[in-house]
């Protein structure tokens, strides 16, 4: 979780490196503002979906929803959120949208501030 000030500080640092031509590490992250937001974003059902998708080949969103025993609409909504966040991508195969997880792991950092 990152405060707005921390996010601006990180942006300023990356922007200044870009201005000077200094190479920087490619760092992708999602900042949330509260533990509640993190829990909502990575709910147990969403983690289950990502784990299943990473370990199993599916040919469509419908097949995925059937295999994990969840409603198609809810699975599709979760996948669209993950796509927007850059965690998954969709590939069109034989007219079906096939979700693919882009990472092997998600690292979560929670700063403990006083």
C-alpha positions, -999 to 999 in steps of 0.1 A, spaced: 0 0 0 13 34 -8 2 68 2 -5 95 -24 27 113 -14 47 81 -18 33 76 -53 42 111 -63 77 107 -49 82 76 -69 68 93 -100 91 123 -95 121 100 -91 114 80 -123 106 112 -142 139 129 -132 158 98 -143 140 99 -176 150 136 -181 186 129 -175 186 98 -196 196 76 -167 183 41 -172 160 28 -146 145 -6 -136 112 -14 -151 89 -16 -121 52 -25 -124 31 -21 -94 -5 -14 -82 -9 10 -53 -38 7 -30 -47 32 -2 -60 8 24 -60 -27 37 -97 -29 29 -90 -20 -7 -63 -46 -9 -86 -73 5 -113 -63 -20 -89 -64 -49 -73 -97 -39 -103 -115 -24 -99 -153 -18 -121 -160 -49 -99 -138 -71 -67 -154 -58 -83 -188 -64 -92 -177 -100 -56 -166 -107 -41 -197 -92 -64 -220 -112 -57 -201 -144 -20 -201 -139 -20 -239 -134 -46 -250 -159 -52 -244 -196 -87 -232 -204 -102 -225 -238 -127 -198 -228 -140 -177 -199 -171 -199 -198 -149 -230 -194 -130 -214 -166 -161 -204 -148 -175 -239 -150 -142 -255 -138 -140 -233 -108 -177 -234 -100 -184 -197 -103 -209 -176 -121 -197 -166 -156 -206 -129 -151 -186 -127 -119 -156 -145 -134 -156 -122 -165 -159 -91 -143 -129 -103 -122 -109 -111 -153 -116 -76 -169 -104 -60 -136 -72 -81 -138 -68 -72 -175 -71 -35 -166 -45 -39 -139 -21 -57 -163 -22 -90 -144 -37 -110 -172 -43 -106 -210 -69 -120 -233 -60 -139 -264 -86 -145 -291 -86 -182 -300 -112 -197 -323 -136 -169 -315 -132 -173 -278 -115 -150 -253 -88 -170 -235 -74 -154 -204 -36 -158 -197 -19 -148 -164 12 -127 -172 31 -133 -139 43 -162 -118 38 -143 -86 24 -112 -71 46 -94 -45 27 -75 -19 45 -48 2 28 -33 32 47 -5 49 44 -4 86 43 32 95 40 48 129 
